[in-house]
Amino acid sequence: MIYVKRDLTKVDANVLAAAAAAAAELDAITDEAARKAFIKANSGVWTAFRPALLEMSHRKCWYSEAFEAVSRYDVDHFRPKGRAKISQTETSEGYSWLAFDPNNYVLAGALCNQANREYAESTVGKANWFPLYDTTKAATLAARDISSEAPILLDPTIKGSGDLLEFNEAGEVHPNSSLEPDYQKQVDWAINLLGIRQSQLNDARRLYVRPYRRSIETYKDIAKKAPPARTAGEQRSLKGIAEDLIEASRSKSPFSATIRALLQAEGLPQFIVRDELG
């Protein structure tokens, strides 16, 4: 996971207008069943945001940084539009008033967004989870202020969320080892809920990073030599490998967070580009 700027200037004006109109119409409905029916009947409002959300993340899932080629992306409501599991034992009424709010939309691969066990030993996927550190501060339809909420889920639109994660050589993601133990447990829970530690995804990260590991070994072997001792071919290799590593760390590349973690661990932070922060 890396930071994704939710840039609504990329959204077609007609799509934004349709969302605003639907939100206003929903706000006038007071009956709970009627509100649910209206939201369900107007799912096309949020799916129309998919092209713009794709552009914002260079066509990557906002949670996993994976490219979807043969399965669909979901437009996920970060705060669930229906009932929300705010703890292991508590369920709230959810955030129906945010059903048509584009600031609540996240682009997610289906296996990150939907509960499943296809590539995991236990159920993973966000589904209707939205756990909070303090459930007494959960917003409601009657009291909609979300500013006091502290979500356990990692939000890719908040800078620094990706820094809570680490990646190992098997492609697995874990909480940052520098975090306090209790905080690590909550981040680990968030990892499972967001479906970013599944065997197929782990394998994809591992296989993607493997050639870069070999390139780094080559780079280090050559870099040990004093410049006069390097051949012209070795000089070209150093330059080419450096360019490849820089490119792989950019936000448009798949699994750029994993590449950045590798570069940091290998003592090559100078090749890390965090262009999404610009």
ZILIN-V362381 format. One record per pair of residues at least 12 apart in sequence whose C-alpha atoms are under 6 Angstrom apart, sorted by sequence separation. I is the first residue (numbers start at 1). J is the second residue. D is the distance in whole Angstrom. If there is no record, write none. Layout:
[[I/J/D] [I/J/D]]
This chain:
[[82/94/5] [113/125/5] [114/126/6] [115/127/5] [137/149/6] [164/176/5] [175/187/6] [260/272/6] [81/94/6] [112/125/5] [113/126/5] [114/127/5] [175/188/6] [80/94/6] [81/95/5] [82/96/6] [113/127/6] [80/95/6] [81/96/4] [133/150/6] [81/99/5] [132/150/6] [132/151/4] [219/238/6] [131/151/6] [132/152/5] [131/152/6] [249/272/6] [250/273/5] [173/197/6] [249/273/6] [246/271/5] [251/276/6] [19/45/6] [78/104/5] [246/272/6] [77/104/6] [47/75/6] [77/105/5] [76/105/6] [76/106/5] [172/202/5] [75/106/6] [76/107/6] [171/202/4] [75/107/5] [74/107/6] [74/108/5] [171/205/5] [73/108/6] [171/206/4] [73/109/5] [74/110/6] [170/206/6] [73/110/6] [153/190/5] [11/52/5] [10/52/6] [84/128/5] [85/129/5] [86/130/5] [87/131/5] [62/107/6] [84/129/6] [85/130/6] [86/131/4] [61/107/6] [62/108/6] [84/130/6] [86/132/6] [61/108/5] [61/109/6] [80/128/6] [1/63/5] [1/64/6] [126/193/5] [124/192/5] [125/193/5] [126/194/5] [124/193/5] [125/194/5] [125/195/5] [124/195/5] [23/100/5] [120/198/5] [119/198/5] [119/199/5] [19/100/5] [112/194/5] [112/195/4] [64/196/5] [4/156/6] [5/157/6] [3/156/5] [4/157/5] [3/157/6] [3/159/5] [2/162/5] [1/162/5] [66/254/6] [65/254/6] [65/255/5] [58/252/5]]
